[in-house]
Amino acid sequence: MKVSGQFTNIKNDKYFARIKSYIETCKSHEINPHTAIVRLIEDNPYTLSELKIDWFIQSISRLSLFQLWIVTL
């Protein structure tokens, strides 16, 4: 609970920070925050490995065939 712009205890502050960090990380990986929160509530949050794989796939899809050929050398 917040009172006048600050949390009433440090425990609530930590909860807020963890949830905000999770949402911001998902946003930076172009994941809808609503979807991220739903998965979190369903006890199936996005993991770091999922985010890295998603980022890797998006990065590869932007490369041309020539760039992919260079990477494989």
N, C-alpha and C positions, 0 to 999 in steps of 0.2 A: 504494500500500500504506500502511496506517495502522500506526503504532507508538504505543502508549499514548495514544490519543486525538488524535494529530496525524499529518499526512502526512509521508512521508520526504523529499519534495521539492515544490517549488512547482508543478511541472508537473502532478503528480497532483491537487493541490489545485484547480487550475484546471479540470481535467477533471470532477472531482466537482461543483464549483460550477455548471458549465455544464449538466450533466445534471440536477442537482437543480432548477435554475432552469427548465429546459424542462418537467420533470414538474410542478412547482408551477404554472406558467402554464397547462398543459393542465388540471390539476385545477380551477383557478379558473374555467375556461371549461366545466366539467362534462364533460370528456373523460376517459374511463377511462385511468388511467396505463398499464395493460398494453397497451391499443391504441396509445397514444402511443409506447411503447417499441418495439413491433413495427414501427410505421411508421418509426421512426427507424432501426432495424436494416435495414429494407428500402430504406433511402436515399430515403424519401418522408416526411420529417417534416412535421408541421403547420406551416404558415407563419403569420405574423402576420396576413396578409390573410384566410386561411381562418378564423382565430379571430375576427377582427372581423366578418366576414360572418355567421358562426354566431351571434355575440352579437347582431348587428343583427336577424337573422331571429327569434331568440327574443324579443327586445324587442318587435318588431312583433306577434308572435303573441299577446302579452299585452295589447295595446291593444284598446280597443273600437272599433267602427266610427266613433263620434262623435269619439274621439281621433284616429283616422286622418284624418278629414275636416278637423279643425282643423289638423293638420300640413300638409295639402296647400294650405291657403290662403296 
